[in-house]
Amino acid sequence: MVSRFTILLIIASFSSFGAFAKTSNDLQFSGFARLVGGYLSTDKAKYEGYENSVSFSEKSLAALQADYILNDHFSLSGQLLWHSDETRKSGIEWLYLTYQPNASWQFNLGQIRTPFLKYSDVIDVGFAYPWLNAPQQLYSSYLFSQYKGVNARYLGSFNEVAYSLEAYWGNYSDEIHSSGTAFDVTVDGMYGGVVELSYRGFQFRTATIHANDTDTDLTELDPLIQGLRAAGFSDTADILDIDGGATSYLFGISYDSLNWFASAEWMSVKSDLDILSGIDSFYVSLGYYFDEVLLHATVGSSRQSLNDIENPIPVGIAPQLDALHFAVEEVKTYFPTDDLDSLTLGARWDFRNNLALKAEVSFLKGKEGKTSFFELDVIDSDFDRRATLYQLGMEWVF
């Protein structure tokens, strides 16, 4: 657990260094920080790391970014991020070389943010969006947040329509956390694209990610998988050996004026894995501005489907087979099943041009018998998958 004093000290150190270093024309420093506290109304589960005690260790972070201009066409960018959440690694968040031959084309090479959802590029920069906690149904750790590879982007316009075309390719290797379960995931040859159109206050976005060669390392299941193969149940072992591919699709639309905004995103994940069928998620958000104060409401929903694991192992013949049978039954509850509906009400006050205070309450309604993004000790516990998350935080850019 990270103390509030430690968080504040790191944030202050980052911001002081950023202010000191903004003196070179070729080398520019910038940064951001957020201090977020939260409280969950139940003691029967955790949600996003929060439990029924006030904590600042789940969403608080600080980052320093350096941009160095090599010449008229080449530049180098890097970001160092410190995160208080134990499930996220602190260190170099991105590091890439940019080649920009003209005002329309841009090419990046290195460790890059995956440009999928509307706020994927800036999800750590809480100042860039209205919420303290972006809709978990889409902005969870399921998606591959970054990759090592190449990216190409083209910017253009036609009359009053501005458009952006983006394509990328690369590899991903990291640990993904969901509902208290950690997965080591490696993706070779991940690729995708983004099309974005802007017309006056409207913005339309569609995107896709293809991860055809995905290797998931679940070390906890290795003994069971080996036992199933040794006993002749290779088909069941293959189902639990999660290697395959998945494709994600996104469509988003938003409108922003001086008085109000509306935003919505819909995501669908399709998989050829034997156990995972698919995920469908969306959110709709509305907000109204009262000078420096924004009031907003967001409805989110997620439905995840798992294919049923048939258990062909007979019971009562031998103790070893009985052990395998009941182990397979237990594994059925191992994989996250994240059906969740939520309503979030929030307020944001921009009391300075680089500082904002936020307050938020999220009403969470999951489905009994499923994880519903909660971290549970026992899936079939008496917890009804309903809870309220209260959050208060400050966002800072410098």
Helices and strands as residue ranges (DSSP letters): H 4-21, E 27-40, E 46-47, E 61-69, E 74-83, E 91-99, E 105-113, G 120-122, G 126-128, E 146-158, E 161-178, E 181-199, E 202-217, G 219-221, H 222-230, H 234-240, E 243-256, E 260-271, E 276-290, E 293-306, H 319-331, E 340-352, E 355-366, E 374-375, E 386-397
